[in-house]
Amino acid sequence: MLVIGYSDFSADMNKYLETAAVSGLKILPRKKEKKLSARQRKFAQAIERASGIIPLNVDLDSAKTEAILKV
């Protein structure tokens, strides 16, 4: 028997339906999302706004050392 999560099943239903014909299939229920408090929502929005400010290809350690040496 194959046990999968709801999100995996909904992502590629045809694949799992073919598998279910051969062996058993058990789909785990979708997890309930926890509601965020107003403070948590505000924090999450701040993080989303700040993401992308620092490019991914920057070496932070070398940038720190360069900044220290300039002073």
Distance bins in CASP14 RR format, pairs under 12 A and 6 or more apart:
PFRMAT RR
TARGET T0000
AUTHOR 0000-0000-0000
RMODE 2
METHOD distances of the structure
MODEL  1
1 19 0 0 0 0 0 1 0 0 0 0 0
1 20 0 0 0 0 1 0 0 0 0 0 0
1 22 0 0 0 0 0 1 0 0 0 0 0
1 23 1 0 0 1 0 0 0 0 0 0 0
1 24 1 0 1 0 0 0 0 0 0 0 0
1 25 1 0 0 1 0 0 0 0 0 0 0
1 26 1 0 1 0 0 0 0 0 0 0 0
1 27 0 0 0 0 0 1 0 0 0 0 0
2 8 0 0 0 0 0 1 0 0 0 0 0
2 9 0 0 0 0 0 1 0 0 0 0 0
2 15 0 0 0 0 0 1 0 0 0 0 0
2 16 1 0 0 1 0 0 0 0 0 0 0
2 17 0 0 0 0 0 1 0 0 0 0 0
2 18 0 0 0 0 0 1 0 0 0 0 0
2 19 1 0 1 0 0 0 0 0 0 0 0
2 20 1 0 0 1 0 0 0 0 0 0 0
2 21 0 0 0 0 0 1 0 0 0 0 0
2 22 0 0 0 0 1 0 0 0 0 0 0
2 23 1 0 1 0 0 0 0 0 0 0 0
2 24 1 0 0 1 0 0 0 0 0 0 0
2 25 1 0 1 0 0 0 0 0 0 0 0
2 26 1 0 0 1 0 0 0 0 0 0 0
2 27 0 0 0 0 1 0 0 0 0 0 0
2 28 0 0 0 0 0 1 0 0 0 0 0
3 9 0 0 0 0 0 1 0 0 0 0 0
3 16 0 0 0 0 0 1 0 0 0 0 0
3 19 0 0 0 0 0 1 0 0 0 0 0
3 20 0 0 0 0 0 1 0 0 0 0 0
3 23 0 0 0 0 0 1 0 0 0 0 0
3 24 0 0 0 0 1 0 0 0 0 0 0
3 25 0 0 0 0 1 0 0 0 0 0 0
3 26 1 0 1 0 0 0 0 0 0 0 0
3 27 0 0 0 0 1 0 0 0 0 0 0
3 28 1 0 0 1 0 0 0 0 0 0 0
3 29 0 0 0 0 0 1 0 0 0 0 0
4 10 0 0 0 0 0 1 0 0 0 0 0
4 11 0 0 0 0 1 0 0 0 0 0 0
4 12 0 0 0 0 1 0 0 0 0 0 0
4 13 0 0 0 0 0 1 0 0 0 0 0
4 15 0 0 0 0 1 0 0 0 0 0 0
4 16 1 0 0 1 0 0 0 0 0 0 0
4 17 0 0 0 0 0 1 0 0 0 0 0
4 19 0 0 0 0 1 0 0 0 0 0 0
4 20 0 0 0 0 0 1 0 0 0 0 0
4 23 0 0 0 0 0 1 0 0 0 0 0
4 24 0 0 0 0 0 1 0 0 0 0 0
4 25 1 0 0 1 0 0 0 0 0 0 0
4 26 1 0 0 1 0 0 0 0 0 0 0
4 27 1 0 0 1 0 0 0 0 0 0 0
4 28 1 0 0 1 0 0 0 0 0 0 0
4 29 0 0 0 0 0 1 0 0 0 0 0
4 30 0 0 0 0 0 1 0 0 0 0 0
5 11 0 0 0 0 1 0 0 0 0 0 0
5 12 0 0 0 0 0 1 0 0 0 0 0
5 16 0 0 0 0 1 0 0 0 0 0 0
5 25 0 0 0 0 0 1 0 0 0 0 0
5 26 0 0 0 0 1 0 0 0 0 0 0
5 27 1 0 0 1 0 0 0 0 0 0 0
5 28 1 0 1 0 0 0 0 0 0 0 0
5 29 0 0 0 0 1 0 0 0 0 0 0
5 30 0 0 0 0 1 0 0 0 0 0 0
5 31 0 0 0 0 1 0 0 0 0 0 0
6 13 0 0 0 0 0 1 0 0 0 0 0
6 16 0 0 0 0 0 1 0 0 0 0 0
6 26 0 0 0 0 0 1 0 0 0 0 0
6 27 1 0 1 0 0 0 0 0 0 0 0
6 28 1 0 0 1 0 0 0 0 0 0 0
6 29 1 0 0 1 0 0 0 0 0 0 0
6 30 1 0 1 0 0 0 0 0 0 0 0
6 31 0 0 0 0 1 0 0 0 0 0 0
6 32 0 0 0 0 0 1 0 0 0 0 0
7 13 0 0 0 0 0 1 0 0 0 0 0
7 16 0 0 0 0 0 1 0 0 0 0 0
7 27 0 0 0 0 0 1 0 0 0 0 0
7 28 0 0 0 0 1 0 0 0 0 0 0
7 29 0 0 0 0 0 1 0 0 0 0 0
7 30 1 0 0 1 0 0 0 0 0 0 0
7 31 0 0 0 0 1 0 0 0 0 0 0
7 33 0 0 0 0 0 1 0 0 0 0 0
8 15 0 0 0 0 1 0 0 0 0 0 0
8 16 1 0 0 1 0 0 0 0 0 0 0
8 19 0 0 0 0 0 1 0 0 0 0 0
8 25 0 0 0 0 0 1 0 0 0 0 0
8 26 0 0 0 0 0 1 0 0 0 0 0
8 27 0 0 0 0 1 0 0 0 0 0 0
8 28 0 0 0 0 1 0 0 0 0 0 0
8 30 0 0 0 0 0 1 0 0 0 0 0
9 15 0 0 0 0 1 0 0 0 0 0 0
9 16 1 0 1 0 0 0 0 0 0 0 0
9 17 0 0 0 0 1 0 0 0 0 0 0
9 19 0 0 0 0 0 1 0 0 0 0 0
9 20 0 0 0 0 1 0 0 0 0 0 0
9 25 0 0 0 0 1 0 0 0 0 0 0
9 26 0 0 0 0 0 1 0 0 0 0 0
9 27 1 0 1 0 0 0 0 0 0 0 0
9 28 0 0 0 0 1 0 0 0 0 0 0
9 29 0 0 0 0 0 1 0 0 0 0 0
9 30 0 0 0 0 1 0 0 0 0 0 0
10 16 0 0 0 0 1 0 0 0 0 0 0
10 17 0 0 0 0 0 1 0 0 0 0 0
10 27 0 0 0 0 1 0 0 0 0 0 0
10 28 0 0 0 0 0 1 0 0 0 0 0
10 30 0 0 0 0 1 0 0 0 0 0 0
12 18 0 0 0 0 0 1 0 0 0 0 0
12 19 0 0 0 0 0 1 0 0 0 0 0
13 19 0 0 0 0 0 1 0 0 0 0 0
13 20 0 0 0 0 0 1 0 0 0 0 0
13 25 0 0 0 0 0 1 0 0 0 0 0
13 27 0 0 0 0 0 1 0 0 0 0 0
14 20 0 0 0 0 0 1 0 0 0 0 0
14 21 0 0 0 0 0 1 0 0 0 0 0
15 21 0 0 0 0 0 1 0 0 0 0 0
15 25 0 0 0 0 0 1 0 0 0 0 0
16 22 0 0 0 0 0 1 0 0 0 0 0
16 23 0 0 0 0 0 1 0 0 0 0 0
16 24 0 0 0 0 0 1 0 0 0 0 0
16 25 1 0 0 1 0 0 0 0 0 0 0
16 26 0 0 0 0 0 1 0 0 0 0 0
16 27 0 0 0 0 1 0 0 0 0 0 0
17 23 0 0 0 0 0 1 0 0 0 0 0
17 24 0 0 0 0 0 1 0 0 0 0 0
17 25 0 0 0 0 1 0 0 0 0 0 0
17 27 0 0 0 0 0 1 0 0 0 0 0
18 24 0 0 0 0 0 1 0 0 0 0 0
18 25 0 0 0 0 0 1 0 0 0 0 0
19 25 1 0 0 1 0 0 0 0 0 0 0
19 26 0 0 0 0 0 1 0 0 0 0 0
19 27 0 0 0 0 0 1 0 0 0 0 0
20 26 0 0 0 0 1 0 0 0 0 0 0
20 27 0 0 0 0 1 0 0 0 0 0 0
34 40 0 0 0 0 1 0 0 0 0 0 0
34 41 0 0 0 0 0 1 0 0 0 0 0
35 41 0 0 0 0 1 0 0 0 0 0 0
36 42 0 0 0 0 1 0 0 0 0 0 0
36 43 0 0 0 0 1 0 0 0 0 0 0
36 44 1 0 0 1 0 0 0 0 0 0 0
36 45 0 0 0 0 0 1 0 0 0 0 0
37 43 0 0 0 0 1 0 0 0 0 0 0
37 44 0 0 0 0 0 1 0 0 0 0 0
38 44 0 0 0 0 0 1 0 0 0 0 0
38 45 0 0 0 0 0 1 0 0 0 0 0
39 45 0 0 0 0 0 1 0 0 0 0 0
39 46 0 0 0 0 0 1 0 0 0 0 0
40 46 0 0 0 0 0 1 0 0 0 0 0
40 47 0 0 0 0 0 1 0 0 0 0 0
41 47 0 0 0 0 0 1 0 0 0 0 0
41 48 0 0 0 0 0 1 0 0 0 0 0
42 48 0 0 0 0 0 1 0 0 0 0 0
42 49 0 0 0 0 0 1 0 0 0 0 0
43 49 0 0 0 0 0 1 0 0 0 0 0
43 50 0 0 0 0 0 1 0 0 0 0 0
44 50 0 0 0 0 0 1 0 0 0 0 0
44 51 0 0 0 0 0 1 0 0 0 0 0
45 51 0 0 0 0 0 1 0 0 0 0 0
46 53 0 0 0 0 0 1 0 0 0 0 0
47 53 0 0 0 0 0 1 0 0 0 0 0
52 58 0 0 0 0 0 1 0 0 0 0 0
54 60 1 0 0 1 0 0 0 0 0 0 0
54 63 0 0 0 0 1 0 0 0 0 0 0
55 63 0 0 0 0 0 1 0 0 0 0 0
57 63 0 0 0 0 0 1 0 0 0 0 0
58 64 0 0 0 0 0 1 0 0 0 0 0
58 66 0 0 0 0 0 1 0 0 0 0 0
59 65 0 0 0 0 1 0 0 0 0 0 0
59 66 0 0 0 0 1 0 0 0 0 0 0
60 66 0 0 0 0 0 1 0 0 0 0 0
60 67 0 0 0 0 0 1 0 0 0 0 0
61 67 0 0 0 0 0 1 0 0 0 0 0
61 68 0 0 0 0 0 1 0 0 0 0 0
62 68 0 0 0 0 0 1 0 0 0 0 0
62 69 0 0 0 0 0 1 0 0 0 0 0
63 69 0 0 0 0 0 1 0 0 0 0 0
63 70 0 0 0 0 0 1 0 0 0 0 0
64 70 0 0 0 0 0 1 0 0 0 0 0
64 71 0 0 0 0 0 1 0 0 0 0 0
65 71 0 0 0 0 0 1 0 0 0 0 0
END
